[in-house]
Amino acid sequence: MRWGRLFLIKLCPDKVIHESAEVYRAWEQVPDDRKWSDPVSDGWQELHRGCFRQAGIPVPTLQDKLMIIAHGSLTHVGVENSALESPGGQGFDAQDLAVWLKQWGIEEIGLISFKCCYIGAGTFLEDFIRESANKLRVGWVKGYKGPASTIERKWYDVPVIGGSTGKPYESIKREDGGLLGQAGVPLYGSDRFKIVPGHAAMNMPGSRYLLDSFREAGD
């Protein structure tokens, strides 16, 4: 079983983030009414208060998935966000993001996948679940543990990392100073990301999102 609809939110204006977001948009064939940006970006709808409550706009549910594509740090997403309604150069911390998702009109979502550097390396995911408790219902959150770069799988990648040729993949750089890192070998498997269940976590058969076999690092 897969998640239902995919929603995209892009929180940085620069070329690197835009290109990453477009790779996911193209592969997943995300329609215009499910891709949003702060600040405004060509071909993307602009995030604003109540935007998900507008007539004719799809409303996320617990069966759906949201990708947040942005620069990240241990404590913030959307670093150097320049939108007028953003908290400033540091972007959104866990509390800010929970507040703004609610302000934008999202009341529930099955999975938030953060396509950001470092978000899974600290406690941001746990902090976000705590801060969202009285604001929105969240099933699961996922974030990467190091510097992330979006690549499109080549045919020779598939035997190693799985998936399909052309499907986007986040390559996570090793920063442990070991021989593999010095050789440029990225992280694989559960070393790459962390998954945290939310207050509305549910089982998704056929996926890694299963409460009875849940492990903090994912699989």
C-alpha positions as CSV (number, residue, x, y, z in Angstrom):
1,M,0.0,0.0,0.0
2,R,1.3,3.4,-0.9
3,W,0.4,6.8,0.4
4,G,-2.4,8.5,-1.5
5,R,-1.7,12.0,-2.9
6,L,1.6,13.7,-2.7
7,F,1.8,17.4,-1.8
8,L,5.0,19.5,-2.2
9,I,6.1,22.5,-0.2
10,K,9.2,24.4,-1.2
11,L,10.6,26.7,1.4
12,C,13.8,28.2,-0.2
13,P,14.1,30.3,-3.3
14,D,17.5,29.3,-4.6
15,K,18.4,27.2,-7.6
16,V,19.6,24.1,-5.7
17,I,16.3,23.7,-3.9
18,H,14.2,24.6,-6.9
19,E,15.9,22.0,-9.1
20,S,15.5,19.3,-6.3
21,A,11.8,20.1,-6.0
22,E,11.3,20.0,-9.8
23,V,13.0,16.5,-9.9
24,Y,10.4,15.2,-7.4
25,R,7.5,17.1,-9.1
26,A,8.4,15.6,-12.5
27,W,8.9,12.0,-11.3
28,E,5.7,12.0,-9.2
29,Q,3.7,14.0,-11.7
30,V,2.4,16.3,-9.0
31,P,-0.3,18.6,-10.4
32,D,-0.2,22.4,-10.0
33,D,-2.8,22.5,-7.2
34,R,-0.6,20.3,-5.0
35,K,2.7,22.2,-5.2
36,W,3.3,25.3,-3.1
37,S,6.2,27.6,-2.5
38,D,7.3,30.2,0.1
39,P,8.5,32.6,-1.3
40,V,6.6,32.7,-4.6
41,S,8.2,30.7,-7.5
42,D,7.4,30.4,-11.2
43,G,4.9,27.6,-11.7
44,W,4.3,27.1,-8.0
45,Q,1.4,28.3,-5.9
46,E,2.3,30.8,-3.2
47,L,1.8,29.7,0.4
48,H,-0.3,32.1,2.4
49,R,-2.7,32.0,5.4
50,G,-5.6,29.7,4.6
51,C,-4.4,28.6,1.2
52,F,-5.4,25.0,1.8
53,R,-8.9,26.1,2.7
54,Q,-9.6,27.7,-0.6
55,A,-12.4,26.4,-2.8
56,G,-11.2,23.8,-5.3
57,I,-7.8,23.2,-3.5
58,P,-7.1,19.6,-2.4
59,V,-7.0,19.1,1.4
60,P,-4.4,16.8,2.8
61,T,-5.5,13.8,4.8
62,L,-3.9,11.1,7.0
63,Q,-3.7,8.9,3.8
64,D,-1.5,11.5,2.1
65,K,2.2,12.5,2.0
66,L,3.8,15.9,2.2
67,M,7.4,16.6,1.1
68,I,9.0,19.7,2.5
69,I,11.9,20.6,0.3
70,A,14.3,23.2,1.7
71,H,17.7,23.8,3.2
72,G,18.0,22.5,6.7
73,S,20.0,22.5,9.9
74,L,19.8,20.6,13.2
75,T,17.2,23.1,14.4
76,H,15.5,24.7,11.3
77,V,14.0,24.1,7.9
78,G,13.8,26.8,5.2
79,V,17.1,28.4,6.3
80,E,17.6,31.8,4.7
81,N,13.9,31.9,3.8
82,S,13.2,35.4,2.4
83,A,9.4,35.4,2.4
84,L,7.7,38.3,4.3
85,E,5.7,35.9,6.5
86,S,8.6,33.8,7.5
87,P,10.3,34.1,10.9
88,G,13.5,35.4,9.1
89,G,16.9,34.2,8.0
90,Q,17.0,31.2,10.3
91,G,13.8,29.7,8.7
92,F,11.3,27.7,10.7
93,D,12.1,25.9,13.9
94,A,9.9,23.0,15.0
95,Q,7.4,25.2,16.8
96,D,7.2,27.8,13.9
97,L,6.6,25.1,11.3
98,A,3.8,23.5,13.3
99,V,2.2,26.9,13.7
100,W,2.5,27.8,10.0
101,L,1.3,24.5,8.6
102,K,-1.8,25.1,10.7
103,Q,-2.0,28.7,9.4
104,W,-1.7,27.5,5.8
105,G,-4.7,25.3,6.4
106,I,-3.2,21.8,6.9
107,E,-5.1,20.0,9.7
108,E,-3.8,16.5,9.2
109,I,-1.2,14.6,7.1
110,G,-0.1,10.9,7.1
111,L,3.6,11.5,6.4
112,I,5.9,14.5,6.3
113,S,9.1,13.7,4.5
114,F,11.7,16.5,5.0
115,K,14.0,16.7,1.9
116,C,16.5,18.8,3.9
117,C,20.0,18.5,5.3
118,Y,20.5,17.4,8.9
119,I,16.8,17.5,10.0
120,G,17.0,13.9,11.3
121,A,20.4,14.3,13.0
122,G,19.1,16.1,16.1
123,T,15.8,16.3,17.8
124,F,13.9,18.5,15.3
125,L,11.5,15.6,14.3
126,E,10.7,14.8,17.9
127,D,10.3,18.5,18.7
128,F,8.0,19.0,15.8
129,I,5.7,16.1,16.8
130,R,5.5,17.6,20.3
131,E,4.8,21.1,19.0
132,S,2.1,19.8,16.6
133,A,0.1,17.9,19.2
134,N,-2.6,20.6,19.6
135,K,-2.3,22.0,16.1
136,L,-2.5,19.2,13.5
137,R,-2.7,15.4,13.3
138,V,0.5,13.8,11.9
139,G,1.1,10.2,11.3
140,W,4.8,10.0,10.7
141,V,7.8,12.3,10.1
142,K,11.1,11.4,8.3
143,G,14.3,13.4,8.0
144,Y,17.9,12.8,6.8
145,K,20.9,12.7,9.2
146,G,23.5,14.6,7.2
147,P,24.1,16.7,4.1
148,A,21.6,15.7,1.5
149,S,21.8,16.0,-2.3
150,T,19.1,15.0,-4.7
151,I,20.2,12.6,-7.5
152,E,18.3,10.7,-10.2
153,R,19.0,7.0,-10.0
154,K,21.1,5.7,-12.9
155,W,20.8,2.1,-14.1
156,Y,24.0,1.2,-12.2
157,D,22.6,2.7,-8.9
158,V,19.6,0.4,-8.8
159,P,21.4,-2.8,-7.8
160,V,22.9,-1.0,-4.9
161,I,20.2,1.4,-3.6
162,G,17.1,-0.2,-5.2
163,G,14.2,1.6,-6.8
164,S,13.9,2.4,-10.5
165,T,16.1,4.2,-13.0
166,G,15.3,7.9,-12.9
167,K,13.6,7.9,-9.5
168,P,14.9,10.7,-7.2
169,Y,17.1,9.6,-4.3
170,E,18.7,11.6,-1.5
171,S,22.4,10.9,-1.3
172,I,23.6,11.6,2.3
173,K,27.3,12.4,2.8
174,R,29.3,10.7,5.5
175,E,30.9,13.1,8.0
176,D,32.4,10.6,10.5
177,G,36.0,11.1,9.2
178,G,36.3,7.3,8.4
179,L,37.8,5.7,5.3
180,L,34.4,5.4,3.6
181,G,33.7,9.1,4.0
182,Q,37.2,10.0,2.8
183,A,36.5,7.8,-0.3
184,G,33.2,9.6,-0.9
185,V,31.0,6.6,-0.2
186,P,27.6,8.0,1.0
187,L,25.5,6.6,3.9
188,Y,23.1,3.7,3.1
189,G,20.0,2.2,4.7
190,S,19.0,3.2,8.2
191,D,22.1,5.3,8.6
192,R,20.6,7.9,6.2
193,F,17.5,8.9,7.9
194,K,15.3,8.9,11.1
195,I,11.6,8.2,11.3
196,V,9.5,9.3,14.2
197,P,5.8,8.3,14.7
198,G,3.3,11.1,15.4
199,H,0.2,11.3,17.5
200,A,-1.9,9.9,14.6
201,A,0.5,7.2,13.5
202,M,-1.1,4.4,11.6
203,N,0.0,1.2,9.9
204,M,0.7,1.4,6.1
205,P,0.8,-2.2,5.0
206,G,3.7,-3.0,2.6
207,S,5.7,0.0,3.8
208,R,8.3,0.8,6.5
209,Y,5.5,2.7,8.4
210,L,4.4,-0.2,10.7
211,L,3.9,0.4,14.4
212,D,4.4,-3.2,15.4
213,S,7.8,-3.4,13.8
214,F,8.8,0.3,14.2
215,R,12.4,1.1,14.8
216,E,13.5,4.7,15.5
217,A,16.0,4.7,12.6
218,G,13.6,3.2,10.1
219,D,14.8,0.5,7.8
